[in-house]
Each structure stands twice: as C-alpha cells, then as structure tokens.
Amino acid sequence: MKSILLPLTNNMASETVTRVAAGVAREFSATLTGLFVRPDPRSAIPFMGEGLTAEMIQTLCDTAERESRSQAEMAEKHFGERMKAAGIPLGSGGDGAKAAWKVMVGEITDHVGRRARTADLAVCLQPDSSAPDTGDIFHDLLFRSGRSLLMVPKGYTGTTGKHVMVAWNGRAEGARAVGGALPLLVAAAKVSVVQIGDIDEERPPLDEICHYLGEHGVKCSPEKRANSGAPVGEQLLTIAGEIGADLMVIGAYSHSRWREMILGGVTRDLVTKSPVPIFMSH
C-alpha cells in the first residue's frame, strides 16, 4: 500500500480524516496525496438569471474565482501543517511516508473517482447530511474508482487498524474487500472474522477465508454468531463494540444500491451508524 488519496473540499471538516490518512501513510511508508477540488465559477453562469450584463457576470465570476483560489491556498496551508505535525514531509524523496498536494477545478464527480483509480486506497469522511460534499465524495469513490476506500467517522479519535473485524458473508464484494485490506490485516495486532448465521452453501464459509488469510501470514480468530433477528448491520456494530474492534472490513452493497437506499440494508446501516472506520470495496 504505497499510494493513498485524500479528497478534500472547502465544505467539509478535514482534521479527523487527514489525521487517520496520515497514520495509514506512516504505517506503510506511503505517499499521501491531498486532492482539493474547488468549484469552477463558470459552472454557475447558467443559474445567474436574466437581467445581468456580460460585464456583471464576468465580475461575479472573477470574485468567485479569487475566493475559490483563496480557499484552496488555505486548505493547502492546513494540510501542510497537519503533515508537519504527523512527521510527514511534503515532496518526493526518501524511503518513508511523504505527502503531495494537488488542486483540481470542477465538480467532485469530475475528478475524485477517476483519480482514485491510480491509488491503492482512498480515505474519506462518513457521509453527513449537513455536509453534502462528504456524501458525494464517498459515493464517487465507492462506485467509480474500482478501488477500496477507508471511511472515517467525523470526530473519530481512536486508533485505526490495531484490531480489525472482517464481516464475512462469502460474497464477491466481501472477498474483494479482504483482498484490498490484506496489508492492513497483516499489520494488525488482532484480526477477528465474523459470520452471522449460516450463508449459502455455494459460498466460501468462514473456515475457508480464515485459511486464506493464514496463507498470507494473518492469524485470525473466527467467530460465527447466531443471527438474533435484528438487522445484520446492527448486529455487526454490536459485535464490533463487544470485541473492541477499531476497524471493520466489509463488502459494500452486495444488493442493489437503490434497493438498499429504499428498503434499507447492511451497508447503509453500517455507513450511517458506524462509530469506527470502515474499509470497504464494492
């Protein structure tokens, strides 16, 4: 795990997610790239309404451009300060962790998912309805990058990756998540693999995924729990709290995303309610 992407905008709190991303970068001597997406003032022209002259529109665009550039410069300053506090130098060279900064102009969906395709991991905040950019970044990474992401709850202050809990149901999304999380699983002090109830017999069972992890040097504790009948997402969160896990690994949206949004589902429950970071793949 040598390349980590951290998408940022001016409309989100970045301190927590930057701290966690920096910790992962230090752990794996990786390059952490802060990707700041600032809006293009020209995209607002169609919404400025009638009655404005070309000169007035240009003045508004120029003002918005200056403000946008100022926000990007302030974000870069804060990113640099946090990297310095984490002991991560900006720029290339050296064998340890390092950081880079990049600014892109446009919409989140123009850049975030595409840029993450050439990173080993992207780190983002848990979606928050009061900060719409967090939801846009999360969904663009999950559905358009083809890569794994690490979602961090807002204000999270704990450790990440000391005790990892893998939620296993034998589905392809879960297998992809485990494969992407292997570096974290190898580095963890403890790994618990949890299966709730029985799974379809054609899917690999709990002992097979534990055998696979063992072949990669991961010592894990299998835990098969009876299904209590409560929503599976809630059961997983309860188990994570009971065993003291500080990171969950899940396969995201095994069912249709739209079905889960309308009817509810494991992923939606975990994404909206988890108090600990989640590593996931779709």
N, C-alpha and C positions, 0 to 999 in steps of 0.2 A: 504494500500500500504506500505508494510514493507520490501520489498526486491527489490533493483534496481541494474541492471547490466550495467556496463560501459565498453564495449570492446575497447581496445586500441592497437595500433601497433606503431612501430618506424616511420612509413612512413605517419604520419598524424599529423596535428596540434591539440593538445588536450586541450588547455587552455579554449576555449569557451565552449565546450561540457562538460568539467569537472565542470565548474562554474555552468552551468544550472543543471546538475545532482546533484550537492551538494545542490543547492537551493531546489530541489524537496525532497531530503533526509531530509533536515532540516524541511521542511513543514510537513512531515508525520512521523518524528522520525524514519526513515527507515535506513536499512543497505545498504550502497553504496559499491559495490564490483568492484574494478578496475580489469579487466581481461586483462592482457597483453599477446598477442600472439606473440611469437618470432619464426622465421623460424628454421627448423631443417636442419643443414648444410648437413646432409646425403642425403637430397632430391635432392641436386644439383649434386650428383655424376654422374647420367646418362648423364648429359649435359656437363661434363668437357672435353669430347672429347678423342680421341685416342692419344697415344704417351706419356701419363702420367703414371709414375710408381705408384705402390701402396703406396710407401713412399711419393711421391709428393702429391697424392690425400689426404693422411692422414694429411699431413702438412697443406694443404689448408682447410681441414675440421676443424682442430684444431684452425686455425686462425679465421675462420668464427664463430666457437663456442665461442671463447673468446670475439669477437666483439658483438655477439648476447647477451651474458650474461652481457656485459658492458652496452649495450643499455637498457636491462631490469632493471638493477640496477639504471641507470639514470632516467628511467621512473618512477620507484618506488619512488625515491627521489623527483621528481617533484610532483607526486601525493600526497605524504605526506605533502609537503609544501603547496599545494593548500587546502588540508583538514584542515591543521592547520589554514590557513587564513580564512577558512569558519567556524571555530569553531567546526569542527567535529573530534572527537578523533579516532585514529586507534585502533582496538581491540574490544573485547567483553565487556559487562557490561554496566550498566546504562540504563536509560529509553529513552534517547534522541537519535538523529541520531549518527551513528557510521560508520566507514569505514573499509574495508578489502582489501587486495591486493593478487592477485593470478596470477601466471605465467604459461602459457601452451606452449608447444612446438609443432609446426606443422603448418598446413595451417589454415587460417581463417575458412574455411568450415569444418575443423575437430572439431572445438570447439564452435564457437560463437553461432550458432543457438541452438545447443544442450544444452549448459549451460544456455541459456536464458529461457529454458522450466521450470526451477525451480525458476524463478524470477517473481515478479509482473509486472515489467516494465524493458525494456532495453532502453538505451539512446545512440544515435549515431549522427554522423555528416551527414549533407546533402551530398549526393554523389557529388564528384568533380572529373572531368576527369583528373585533374593534380595530384590527389592523389588516385590511383586505390583502395587502401585498404578501403577507405570510401564507395565506391560502393559495394565492396564485403561484408563488414560488414552489410550495410543496407539491401541488398537482402537476406543474410543468416538469419538475424533476422526476416525479414518480412515473408519469405516463409518457414522457417524451425523451427521456435521457437514455433509457436502456441500461442504466447503471443503478447501483444501490444508493440509498440515502440514509442519513442519520438524522432523525427528527429529535429536537431538543425542546422540552417544555420551557415556557417562559419563566424566568426566575429560578431555574434549576440550580442548586448549589452543591449537589453531591458529587461523588466520583462517577466515572463512566468506564465500564468495562472490567471492573475487578471481579464481579460476579455476574456472569451472563446467563440469562434464561432464554433457551430456544423453545419457541412454541411450535410443536411438530404435529402436522396432520397428514403427512405423506403426499401432499400436493406439490405440483411443479413449482409454484411460486415460493413455497417454503424451502424446497431444495435449492432454488436459485439464491435465496437469501442466505442460507447456510454456507453455500459456496463463496458468496461475496464476503461473508463475515469471517472466513477462516483466519485471516491474520489477527483479528480481534479475539477469536476463540483460542487460538494458540497462545496469545499473550495473557489471557485471563487467568486469574488465580483459581477461579472455580467456574465450572460450566454445568448448568442443570438443563436437561432436555425433558420437557413436559408434554405429555399427551393426555388429553382429556377424553375419557370414554374410549370406545372402540372406533377404529377407522375402517374404511372399505378394505376388504382382504386383498384387492389387487394393488393397493398402495404399499410402499415400503413401511414396515412397522418400526416401532421405537428402537428395538434392538439393532436393526439394520443401520439406522442413522447414527447410532452410538458407535457401532463397529466402524463405519466410515470415518467418523471423527477420530476414533482411536488410531486409525491408519495414518492420520495426519498429526499424531502426537498430542491430541486433545483428550485429556482424561475428563470424562463427563459422568454425571450422576443422572441415570434415567428415573423419571418419576411419572408413573401412569396414575392419573387421578380419575376417580369415578365422576361421571357427569351429574352434577347436582340438579340440573334442570334450569338453572339460571342462565342468562345469556353467556355464551362462551367467552366473549371479551371480558365480561365482569369477572368470570371465574379466573381467567388468566391474570388479571390485575390483582385479584385477591392472593393468588399463589405467589406472584412476584413480591408482594408485600410480606407474605409469611416467610419466604426464604431469604429475603434481603437482597434480591437482585437489583443491580444498578443499571442494567441494560437488557432490553428484550430484543430478540431476533424473530421476525415474523415474515411470512409471505403475504403480500398485500393484495387485497381484492381478488380472492380466489373465485368469487362470484362476480357478476357484472357490477361495475362501479355504480351504475344507475340503480340497479336493484338494491344495493346496499344503502345508497343515499335515500331511497324512498322507503324501503322496508326495514332498514337497519341491518347491521351485520357486525362481524367480529372486528374487521379493520376499522370501521367507523367508530365503534366503541373505544378501541384502543387509541386511535388517533386523537379523539376528542377528550379522553379522560385520563390518559396515562400520566402519572406523576414522574416517570423516569424516561430517559431517552429510549427511542426505538430505532433499531436498524432494520430496514425493510427493502424488499425488492418486489417488483410486480412482474 
